[in-house]
Structures are given as C-alpha cells and as structure tokens.
Amino acid sequence: MPTIDRGEGYRVVIRTREPARHPPHVHVMLSGGQAAASVALGDEEDGPYLLAFSTKMKPRDRRRALELVRKKRAAYRKKWEEYHAPKEGKRK
C-alpha cells in the first residue's frame, strides 16, 4: 500500500491489490479513520467527486479529506494509473 502524499495529519495511499474492476480511487487516512474517494476525471478537473466510504472519520475530517482529493485529483489519478495500468505482456 504505497503512500503517495502526506502532510498536516493525513496520508494518501493506493491499494495495489484491489480488483481491476474498481474505479480509480485513493484512500485518505486521517485522525484514526479513513475515506476512499474517487479520482476519476470527468469533463472538468474541478467537477464532482465521490466518496466511496469512510470509517471512523469525523464529518469535519471527511470534508477535509474530500477537499484534499478534489484539489489534487489529477495528480492522484496519474499515480493510480501508474500502479494499475496493465503490465506489458499481461492480459486484462
């Protein structure tokens, strides 16, 4: 589970062993809880974002996690693709 970003109490990770059918997303760890948020890009980088789930996270921290993902979504998506892109010579 590589960490792709951290600071101000949060840590953003990508789980590399999740099924390929899962949409692009990151996990934000903050204050003992976690949230999974979509990094799929729509027509606009600042478009809507989706919270897949959160556990043991206060509403304030959940909003903070989603705002972080919204601001850095393009960079997080690029990292997600680096970890989940099909490997050369492997079939999907």
C-alpha positions as CSV (number, residue, x, y, z in Angstrom):
1,M,0.0,0.0,0.0
2,P,2.2,2.8,-1.2
3,T,1.8,6.3,0.3
4,I,1.5,8.9,-2.5
5,D,1.0,12.0,-0.4
6,R,1.2,13.1,3.3
7,G,1.1,16.2,5.4
8,E,-1.0,18.0,8.1
9,G,-2.0,14.7,9.7
10,Y,-3.2,12.9,6.6
11,R,-1.8,10.1,4.5
12,V,-3.0,9.2,1.0
13,V,-2.5,5.7,-0.2
14,I,-3.2,3.5,-3.2
15,R,-4.1,-0.1,-2.6
16,T,-2.3,-2.1,-5.3
17,R,-4.1,-5.4,-4.7
18,E,-7.6,-4.3,-5.3
19,P,-9.5,-5.8,-8.3
20,A,-9.1,-4.0,-11.6
21,R,-12.8,-3.5,-11.9
22,H,-12.7,-0.9,-9.0
23,P,-12.9,2.6,-10.4
24,P,-9.8,4.9,-9.8
25,H,-9.7,6.0,-6.2
26,V,-7.4,6.7,-3.3
27,H,-7.7,6.1,0.5
28,V,-7.1,9.1,2.8
29,M,-6.1,8.2,6.3
30,L,-6.7,11.0,8.9
31,S,-7.3,11.1,12.6
32,G,-7.5,7.3,13.0
33,G,-10.1,7.0,10.3
34,Q,-10.1,6.6,6.5
35,A,-12.1,7.6,3.5
36,A,-12.0,6.3,-0.1
37,A,-12.6,8.9,-2.7
38,S,-12.8,8.7,-6.5
39,V,-10.1,10.2,-8.6
40,A,-11.9,9.5,-11.9
41,L,-11.7,12.6,-14.1
42,G,-14.8,14.0,-15.8
43,D,-15.1,16.8,-18.3
44,E,-13.6,19.2,-15.8
45,E,-10.9,18.6,-13.2
46,D,-13.0,20.5,-10.6
47,G,-16.1,18.5,-11.3
48,P,-17.9,16.4,-8.8
49,Y,-16.1,13.8,-6.7
50,L,-17.4,10.8,-5.0
51,L,-16.9,9.5,-1.5
52,A,-17.0,5.7,-1.7
53,F,-16.9,5.1,2.0
54,S,-15.5,6.4,5.3
55,T,-14.9,4.7,8.6
56,K,-14.1,6.2,12.0
57,M,-13.8,9.6,10.5
58,K,-15.4,12.7,11.9
59,P,-17.6,14.8,9.4
60,R,-15.1,17.6,9.6
61,D,-12.2,15.3,8.7
62,R,-14.2,13.7,5.9
63,R,-14.8,17.1,4.4
64,R,-11.1,17.9,4.7
65,A,-10.2,14.6,3.0
66,L,-12.6,15.2,0.1
67,E,-11.3,18.7,-0.4
68,L,-7.7,17.4,-0.5
69,V,-8.7,14.8,-3.1
70,R,-10.6,17.5,-5.1
71,K,-7.5,19.8,-5.2
72,K,-5.0,17.0,-6.1
73,R,-7.2,14.7,-8.1
74,A,-5.3,14.9,-11.4
75,A,-2.0,14.0,-9.7
76,Y,-3.6,11.2,-7.7
77,R,-5.2,9.8,-10.8
78,K,-1.9,9.8,-12.6
79,K,-0.3,7.9,-9.6
80,W,-3.3,5.5,-9.6
81,E,-2.7,4.8,-13.3
82,E,1.0,4.1,-12.7
83,Y,0.1,1.4,-10.2
84,H,-2.9,-0.1,-12.0
85,A,-2.0,0.2,-15.7
86,P,-1.9,-3.2,-17.4
87,K,1.6,-4.5,-17.5
88,E,3.2,-5.2,-20.9
89,G,2.7,-8.8,-21.9
90,K,-0.2,-9.4,-19.4
91,R,-3.8,-9.7,-20.5
92,K,-6.6,-7.9,-18.7
